[in-house]
Amino acid sequence: MNVNWQGVFPAISTQFNQDGSINYESNARMLEDLIRDGIDGIIALGTIGENASLSPEEKREFIKHTVDTVKGRILVLSGCTENTAEAASLYAQDIEELGVDGLMLLPAMVYRGTDREVVTHYQTVARSTKLPIMIYNNPVSYGVDINLEMTAILAEEDNIVAIKESTTDTRRLTELQSRFGERFNILCGVDDIALESLLLGATGWISGLTNVFPRESVTLYKLARAGRIEEAREIYRWFMPLLRLDTIPTLVQCIKFAEQIVGRGSENVRLPRLPLIDEERVYVEQVIAQALATRINLDKYNID
């Protein structure tokens, strides 16, 4: 299967009303803003999208609304966070019919499988759908490392086409490229090693803080890909305190609160998450205030 997943893909938040219901109008506005600011695609219902907090019906309705709103202007990939291969396969089949462009697949939740079990989970889901699939490898958060030997087995599945690499170890990018060449699109999944990953050959960046500062994210990506490293470093240094917010346990609350501060969304979350309070809240406010006060004029880079 030939896909070309390159560029900047914000992992979008799911916007909620005060009563916890999904705010589709807010999500539509957010999507329009991100498309206008030049992003290449989105990941809906990932970690930041609070996938596990939505009912099966809500997940499908959210994807339908997202696909209908985007209307083919950018790529729409959906996270898949389920407890069993059967449930994940059913979800993949359902959203395939809704017109989504691909699936970002996690290992089964709750039960931490052995290597053989994790591989079987991915094989089962891949064989249930024609959708192109991205492996989401995040051992830091989910306790499962899809290592090189497991990846070699999964490379035999034609529709497993990409890897969101979130080990936080940039050496894994080189190991994947050395072992598999161009077999997979490899996208960085950790905000505060984005530039390093792009310079090592990652084809894209799946980002949380892009929801808040999309133009800076897109410019950073383009500069890195163009080899304009000194200019990319200037943006990266400015960006780093913000990007760190994507690497802590409260990343969802931090990013949604940041969206609220800059007028792109609401901080409303669903239980078990709660909005930030006290020092955590003040810290995010300070980081955003500093970023806004020192924001770089992107026009000077003159990059399309």
Secondary structure, DSSP 8 states (H G I E B T S, - for coil): ------EEEEB----B-TTS-B-HHHHHHHHHHHHHTT--EEEESSTTTTGGGS-HHHHHHHHHHHHHHHTTSSEEEEEE--SSHHHHHHHHHHHHHTT--EEEE---SSS---HHHHHHHHHHHHTT--S-EEEEE-HHHHS----HHHHHHHTTSTTEEEEEE-SS-THHHHHHHHHHTTSSEEEE--GGGHHHHHHTT-SEEEESGGGT-HHHHHHHHHHHHTT-HHHHHHHHHHHHHHHGGGGSTTHHHHHHHHHHHTTS------TT-----HHHHHHHHHHHHHHHHT---GGGG---
